[in-house]
Structures are given as C-alpha cells and as structure tokens.
Amino acid sequence: MLLLYIIFIVYILAVNFYAVMLLKSQRDEYGADETKANSGTGKLILTAFLGGAIGIYITMFILRFRTNNLLLMILMPVIGVLNVYLIITAFRSGMTFFIV
C-alpha cells in the first residue's frame, strides 16, 4: 500500500513539473507574438486535467505569461480545486479504487 502512495505522489509531482516546463517552453518559444501565444492552450488544459493545474496557475504568475487569457485564468483555479479534492479523496479512501 505504501508503494501505491509513493507512485501516486511521484505521478502528481511529475505532472506538475511537466506543466511548469511546458509553460516555460511556450513562453520562450512565442515570446511577445500574441497571435501564436494562444495556440498551446489545449496542451495546458489537458495537462491541468491530468493533475497539473496548480503548477500551471502558479507558474503563470511567476513568469507573468498568459495572465491576460481569461479562459486560463478562470479554468485553472477551478480544475485546481477539483485536482486537490480528488487527491484528498484518494488518500482518505486508501487508494481502494485502484485495487481490482
């Protein structure tokens, strides 16, 4: 059971690390070109649903990138709350939904 907890924590950390690197690479790639800046929104939303919403939201403010995108500024906190709720529920249930 301890191994399952460790794997789950490593997964959440890896997804958040990937989210931070994805946002940083998009900032470096697009720079100040606003027309191309919205083309990677789908990747960010998918990464957020996989568990990286908190990492994306915090990194958006640290890097000061995409803070004018209203969709991301509203959607990331909502998905982040959902992620935190599901993580807390998973730990409280003892990860019993994983065992078949």
GROMACS elastic network, one bead per residue, 0.5 to 0.9 nm:
[ bonds ]
;  ai    aj funct       b0    kb
    1     4     6  0.51968   500
    1     5     6  0.65871   500
    1     6     6  0.88633   500
    1    94     6  0.81297   500
    1    95     6  0.82337   500
    2     5     6  0.51512   500
    2     6     6  0.63033   500
    2     7     6  0.87053   500
    3     6     6  0.50598   500
    3     7     6  0.61451   500
    3     8     6  0.85882   500
    4     7     6  0.51321   500
    4     8     6  0.61567   500
    4     9     6  0.86446   500
    4    95     6  0.76895   500
    4    98     6  0.89390   500
    5     8     6  0.51535   500
    5     9     6  0.62043   500
    5    10     6  0.86148   500
    5    91     6  0.78793   500
    5    94     6  0.85961   500
    5    95     6  0.78179   500
    6     9     6  0.51777   500
    6    10     6  0.61172   500
    6    11     6  0.85270   500
    7    10     6  0.51412   500
    7    11     6  0.60962   500
    7    12     6  0.87443   500
    8    11     6  0.50428   500
    8    12     6  0.63260   500
    8    13     6  0.86883   500
    9    12     6  0.52032   500
    9    13     6  0.61991   500
    9    14     6  0.85268   500
   10    13     6  0.51022   500
   10    14     6  0.59699   500
   10    15     6  0.85711   500
   11    14     6  0.50843   500
   11    15     6  0.61507   500
   11    16     6  0.86012   500
   11    51     6  0.86696   500
   12    15     6  0.52613   500
   12    16     6  0.62351   500
   12    17     6  0.85901   500
   12    50     6  0.85142   500
   12    51     6  0.61597   500
   12    52     6  0.72884   500
   13    16     6  0.51943   500
   13    17     6  0.60833   500
   13    18     6  0.85738   500
   13    51     6  0.88640   500
   13    52     6  0.83685   500
   14    17     6  0.50237   500
   14    18     6  0.60796   500
   14    19     6  0.85370   500
   14    52     6  0.86978   500
   15    18     6  0.50224   500
   15    19     6  0.61186   500
   15    20     6  0.87042   500
   15    47     6  0.71792   500
   15    48     6  0.85790   500
   15    50     6  0.71404   500
   15    51     6  0.62322   500
   15    52     6  0.54099   500
   15    55     6  0.85408   500
   16    20     6  0.62647   500
   16    21     6  0.86504   500
   16    47     6  0.83048   500
   16    48     6  0.85084   500
   16    51     6  0.69252   500
   16    53     6  0.75049   500
   16    54     6  0.73846   500
   16    55     6  0.50517   500
   16    56     6  0.74186   500
   17    20     6  0.51933   500
   17    21     6  0.62595   500
   17    22     6  0.85621   500
   17    52     6  0.79416   500
   17    55     6  0.72929   500
   18    21     6  0.50967   500
   18    22     6  0.59617   500
   18    23     6  0.85935   500
   18    47     6  0.81615   500
   18    52     6  0.78951   500
   18    55     6  0.88178   500
   19    22     6  0.50348   500
   19    23     6  0.62057   500
   19    24     6  0.85357   500
   19    44     6  0.71522   500
   19    47     6  0.63422   500
   19    48     6  0.76734   500
   19    52     6  0.57874   500
   19    53     6  0.78666   500
   19    55     6  0.61984   500
   19    56     6  0.57319   500
   19    59     6  0.86511   500
   20    23     6  0.53021   500
   20    24     6  0.61477   500
   20    25     6  0.86023   500
   20    52     6  0.83927   500
   20    55     6  0.59956   500
   20    56     6  0.59611   500
   20    58     6  0.87910   500
   20    59     6  0.62034   500
   20    60     6  0.87640   500
   21    24     6  0.50149   500
   21    25     6  0.60014   500
   21    26     6  0.85152   500
   22    25     6  0.51802   500
   22    26     6  0.61665   500
   22    27     6  0.86194   500
   22    43     6  0.84488   500
   22    44     6  0.77176   500
   22    56     6  0.87846   500
   23    26     6  0.51238   500
   23    27     6  0.61957   500
   23    28     6  0.86798   500
   23    40     6  0.89874   500
   23    44     6  0.76617   500
   23    56     6  0.70331   500
   23    59     6  0.74196   500
   23    60     6  0.75802   500
   23    63     6  0.87708   500
   23    65     6  0.82351   500
   24    27     6  0.51148   500
   24    28     6  0.62401   500
   24    29     6  0.85618   500
   24    59     6  0.82042   500
   24    63     6  0.76959   500
   24    65     6  0.87501   500
   25    28     6  0.50670   500
   25    29     6  0.59515   500
   25    30     6  0.84961   500
   26    29     6  0.50239   500
   26    30     6  0.59217   500
   26    31     6  0.79672   500
   26    37     6  0.76457   500
   26    40     6  0.74359   500
   27    30     6  0.55083   500
   27    31     6  0.55306   500
   27    32     6  0.84341   500
   27    37     6  0.79370   500
   27    63     6  0.82659   500
   27    65     6  0.66758   500
   27    66     6  0.86471   500
   28    31     6  0.55264   500
   29    37     6  0.89350   500
   30    33     6  0.56835   500
   30    34     6  0.77655   500
   30    35     6  0.89183   500
   30    36     6  0.63482   500
   30    37     6  0.58553   500
   31    34     6  0.81296   500
   31    37     6  0.79093   500
   32    37     6  0.79825   500
   33    36     6  0.59075   500
   33    37     6  0.63179   500
   34    38     6  0.72554   500
   35    38     6  0.67051   500
   35    39     6  0.79750   500
   36    39     6  0.54933   500
   36    40     6  0.82058   500
   37    40     6  0.70076   500
   37    41     6  0.83955   500
   37    66     6  0.78173   500
   38    41     6  0.57462   500
   38    42     6  0.89354   500
   38    66     6  0.83264   500
   38    69     6  0.80930   500
   39    42     6  0.75779   500
   39    43     6  0.89177   500
   40    43     6  0.55330   500
   40    44     6  0.66625   500
   40    45     6  0.89827   500
   41    44     6  0.51396   500
   41    45     6  0.62213   500
   41    46     6  0.86550   500
   41    72     6  0.79014   500
   42    45     6  0.51504   500
   42    46     6  0.61466   500
   42    47     6  0.85342   500
   43    46     6  0.51809   500
   43    47     6  0.61128   500
   43    48     6  0.85265   500
   44    47     6  0.50736   500
   44    48     6  0.60567   500
   44    49     6  0.87024   500
   44    52     6  0.85774   500
   44    53     6  0.83329   500
   44    56     6  0.75705   500
   44    72     6  0.86251   500
   45    49     6  0.62922   500
   45    50     6  0.86988   500
   45    52     6  0.89617   500
   45    53     6  0.79581   500
   45    72     6  0.79859   500
   45    75     6  0.82648   500
   45    76     6  0.78689   500
   45    79     6  0.89013   500
   46    49     6  0.51816   500
   46    50     6  0.63496   500
   46    51     6  0.89286   500
   46    52     6  0.88135   500
   47    50     6  0.50536   500
   47    51     6  0.65765   500
   47    52     6  0.55813   500
   47    53     6  0.71390   500
   47    56     6  0.85927   500
   48    51     6  0.52821   500
   48    54     6  0.77084   500
   48    55     6  0.83627   500
   48    56     6  0.72367   500
   48    76     6  0.70742   500
   48    79     6  0.67116   500
   48    80     6  0.74852   500
   48    83     6  0.84401   500
   49    52     6  0.69123   500
   49    53     6  0.69373   500
   49    79     6  0.66547   500
   49    80     6  0.84954   500
   49    82     6  0.88510   500
   49    83     6  0.76248   500
   50    53     6  0.81111   500
   50    83     6  0.83823   500
   51    54     6  0.78442   500
   51    55     6  0.87356   500
   51    79     6  0.84670   500
   51    80     6  0.77742   500
   51    83     6  0.58737   500
   51    84     6  0.86255   500
   52    55     6  0.53323   500
   52    56     6  0.62629   500
   52    57     6  0.86936   500
   52    79     6  0.89552   500
   52    80     6  0.77118   500
   52    83     6  0.81365   500
   53    56     6  0.51360   500
   53    57     6  0.60671   500
   53    58     6  0.85977   500
   53    75     6  0.88858   500
   53    76     6  0.55132   500
   53    77     6  0.71874   500
   53    78     6  0.86681   500
   53    79     6  0.61049   500
   53    81     6  0.86407   500
   53    83     6  0.74216   500
   54    57     6  0.51934   500
   54    58     6  0.61642   500
   54    59     6  0.84310   500
   54    76     6  0.73071   500
   54    77     6  0.73622   500
   54    79     6  0.83099   500
   54    80     6  0.52906   500
   54    81     6  0.84794   500
   54    83     6  0.82752   500
   54    84     6  0.87451   500
   55    58     6  0.54094   500
   55    59     6  0.59922   500
   55    60     6  0.85039   500
   55    80     6  0.88589   500
   56    59     6  0.51439   500
   56    60     6  0.60219   500
   56    61     6  0.88942   500
   56    76     6  0.74292   500
   57    60     6  0.52428   500
   57    61     6  0.68928   500
   57    62     6  0.89960   500
   57    72     6  0.82440   500
   57    73     6  0.77139   500
   57    76     6  0.59891   500
   57    77     6  0.70510   500
   57    80     6  0.82381   500
   58    61     6  0.55053   500
   58    62     6  0.63648   500
   58    63     6  0.87757   500
   59    63     6  0.58890   500
   59    64     6  0.79112   500
   59    65     6  0.82214   500
   60    63     6  0.55130   500
   60    64     6  0.55931   500
   60    65     6  0.52835   500
   60    66     6  0.63895   500
   60    67     6  0.63720   500
   61    65     6  0.68917   500
   61    66     6  0.85336   500
   61    67     6  0.69675   500
   62    65     6  0.80550   500
   63    66     6  0.88797   500
   64    67     6  0.64207   500
   65    68     6  0.80235   500
   66    69     6  0.53539   500
   66    70     6  0.87042   500
   66    72     6  0.77789   500
   66    73     6  0.83576   500
   67    70     6  0.75432   500
   67    72     6  0.77891   500
   67    73     6  0.65622   500
   68    71     6  0.89403   500
   68    72     6  0.85621   500
   68    73     6  0.76637   500
   69    72     6  0.56435   500
   69    73     6  0.62603   500
   69    74     6  0.88556   500
   70    73     6  0.50239   500
   70    74     6  0.61814   500
   70    75     6  0.83460   500
   71    74     6  0.54966   500
   71    75     6  0.58303   500
   71    76     6  0.82471   500
   72    75     6  0.50702   500
   72    76     6  0.55551   500
   72    77     6  0.85206   500
   73    76     6  0.59662   500
   73    77     6  0.72316   500
   74    77     6  0.62294   500
   74    78     6  0.68170   500
   75    78     6  0.52523   500
   75    79     6  0.61155   500
   75    80     6  0.84108   500
   76    79     6  0.51827   500
   76    80     6  0.58413   500
   76    81     6  0.85930   500
   77    81     6  0.61308   500
   77    82     6  0.85453   500
   78    81     6  0.53097   500
   78    82     6  0.63864   500
   78    83     6  0.87161   500
   79    83     6  0.60685   500
   79    84     6  0.86453   500
   80    84     6  0.61961   500
   80    85     6  0.85271   500
   81    84     6  0.51604   500
   81    85     6  0.61039   500
   81    86     6  0.86154   500
   82    85     6  0.50920   500
   82    86     6  0.61762   500
   82    87     6  0.86042   500
   83    86     6  0.52013   500
   83    87     6  0.61338   500
   83    88     6  0.86263   500
   84    87     6  0.51000   500
   84    88     6  0.61302   500
   84    89     6  0.84770   500
   85    88     6  0.52490   500
   85    89     6  0.60741   500
   85    90     6  0.85389   500
   86    90     6  0.59963   500
   86    91     6  0.86487   500
   87    90     6  0.50483   500
   87    91     6  0.63145   500
   87    92     6  0.86327   500
   88    91     6  0.52424   500
   88    92     6  0.61026   500
   88    93     6  0.85607   500
   89    92     6  0.51370   500
   89    93     6  0.60537   500
   89    94     6  0.85638   500
   89    95     6  0.85657   500
   90    93     6  0.53396   500
   90    94     6  0.63415   500
   90    95     6  0.52461   500
   90    96     6  0.79794   500
   90    97     6  0.79951   500
   91    94     6  0.51784   500
   91    95     6  0.60730   500
   92    95     6  0.76476   500
   93    96     6  0.60581   500
   93    97     6  0.78987   500
   94    97     6  0.82891   500
   95    98     6  0.57228   500
   95    99     6  0.73956   500
   96    99     6  0.54532   500
   96   100     6  0.83393   500
   97   100     6  0.74816   500
